[in-house]
Amino acid sequence: MELLLQDLPIAVLMGLIGAIVFTLIGVVSGTDETATIAPLTLVVILIGVPPAGVFTFFMAAAISKHMTHAVPTMLLGIPGDTLAVPILEDAAKMRALGLPHLALRKAISGAVISAFIAIPCAVLFAWILSPFGDLITSFAPWIFLIAAAGIAYSSPAKLGGVVALVPFVAFILGLQAWTGSFEVSLSISYFLGVAIGPMIYDLVTVLVPQNRKEMRRKGPSHVFLAPDVRPAAGGSRSAAAAGGSAGIGSAGGASAGGAKQAGRTFPNPFKVLDKTQVTATAATSVVSSATFVFSPVAVTVLMGEIVGARIKQGYQRVTSVITAKNGTTESTYIAETLIPLIAFGLPLSPVAAGPAAPLFNAPPVFETNPDAGIVNNISNHLTTFDFFIFALLGAVCATAIAYPFAMRYAHAAAKFVVTKVSHEAIIAAFVGLVVVVSLWEGGLLGLMVVTAVGLVGGMLIRTVKVHAGVLFMGYYVAVLSVPGILAAFGG
Amino acid sequence: MSRAPEGDAAKTAEQQGEYLHVWGDTVRGKRLLVGVVVGVACGLLGLYGGRWVVDLLGVEEHLVDVWSLITGILGCLLAGVITAKFTSPARIISEDADESGELAQAIDDLGEGPRGLGTLEDATNLSRRELEAAGLTDAFRDAESRAAQHGRAGGDH
């Protein structure tokens, strides 16, 4: 307890920083979680922030991002990140009704409720599983292998994803052997390569004349940015001043002109959602907290299907599905981070293997290689109670920053991004990130590895339809399962 | 509101088929190339220039590496800002809520699938209030009638 209190100030500070930074990043469409959260978490670890601060930063970052990722997804129809993709179709339905702002407010409110339900649930599930931690650790090589195959099969690629894992694992093993011959060991470059693979693949593809013809378009893309409409008492719709918006619940008594100013009180998610939506969000948060080894994308789709199948009226159905799905994006990330950390100390989930990877591997601070008997990661520095408290703190920071921001300034932020930030600028920043992180980690070898993994990973994502989580697990199969299994068979 | 990027320049680009669909959005080839070069240059400057500056400032040796990563990432952000300054978005943004003809279809689409559209009585009070405030109640009633005629109202039917 004394240690917890001692770490509290730095945890609060890092939680606020994580929430502010990722509230803003979330608004920018296409900013993949692993490509943004992982490198910045790595920086936080390497500058010497204590584990409590690192963990609170990560939780606040992930929870904030999965609130504001709804802004481009709902208002522009462009996914904010990977986990926003399953919500796109429902968002399009609300945009067609001219009500994307309502969809946005419900999605974010669902995320808030889900975060606070998922944290105790995940800790409880981890506590139940933790007695089996040593047993599970001893079977880790096999578990990674089975989990990778299961995740690959649950991806849209189905059996093709399982088959594609084999050459991908061999490819990783080859690259590791090659860099090993120069005594260079890499990890972050692989994660970054997978996360940013589709961009690298597209940039290489566009260099091929024949492909360039197919990628050519007659004109710029058309983006429908719905006006910031709020309900007016007279039953008509009226556009509000950009930048100000209050939740439907808090705006329930909007003036006849409909031009009610932005709410000055903190928005209340229980007024934005009805009982059906709150119940659906709570139930899916609990269930999805337990399915921690599966792909968050697949779980999000599944939870949406379950909720949608139980609601009779079309509008009620689509708003409830959006709420539950966005809530699931929070609960899966929270559970897939907390359960592997508390119960096993190993990255046994797609999130732990991807965006949360620096919490397990950030040389020289953290290193996880059970095959070599090395397990020194953030799980060695925090107790279960610490994880619970700092995860809650992260959720509080995210809710305090991202929730009111997205509820009030979502439209203005989306408008700024879509009118001022070109896609060329976003690509320029990410190309720079790839170069910086890979050169920093492994010099020219790192750059070659990130390019190769990005190109191959991007091809598998685009053509075989596996998602990045499958490839993250493929990486762990290469570095943990294959050596462990070979050793077991005396290879 | 409809806003085309750079007016006549956009038209010329359109005639020339200059736009490319890369990583989920449209870009212009030459500007993408410049953006990539700026990204690499700023990243390298941030990483190695930052390392040099941090070294000069006499920061402890084991922290020089970490600070160079931070300056490198700042370089990437700078690349984004610079590129955004000289490239306007290749997007046509529309804020027109002219949904005539499309609204009815959008409501009918909600009724696709085994549960159908249902009736407003199946929705909660809050949902009904939201639709009322948005002026969509009558449109939903019309859609319910259409669905009933086609025998796909769903819900309890």
Interface residues (C-beta under 8 A of the other chain):
Chain A: S29 G30 P39 L40 L42 V43 L46 I47 G48 I78 P79 K93 A96 L97 G98 L99 L102 P198 M199 D202 L203 V206 R212 M215 R216 R217 K218 G219 P220 S221 H222 V223 F224 L225 A226 P227 V229 P231 A232 A233 G235 S236 R237 I248 G249 G252 A254 L273 D274 K275 T276 G308 A309 I311 K312 Q313 G314 Y315 Q316 R317 V318 T319 V418 T419 K420 V421 S422 H423 E424 A425 I426 I427 A428 A429 F430 V431 G432 L433 V435 V436 V437 L439 W440
Chain B: R3 A4 P5 A10 E14 G17 Y19 L20 H21 V22 W23 G24 D25 T26 V27 R28 G29 R31 L32 V34 G35 V36 V38 G39 V40 C42 G43 L44 G46 L47 L63 D65 V66 W67 S68 L69 I70 G72 I73 G75 C76 L77 A79 G80 V81 I82 T83 A84 T87 S88 P89 A90 R91 I92 I93 S94 E95 A97 E99 E102 L103 Q105 A106 I107 D109 L110 G111 G113 P114 R115 G116 L117 G118 T119 L120 D122 A123 T124 N125 L126 S127 R129 E130 L131 E132 A133 A134 G135 L136 T137 F140 G154 G155 D156
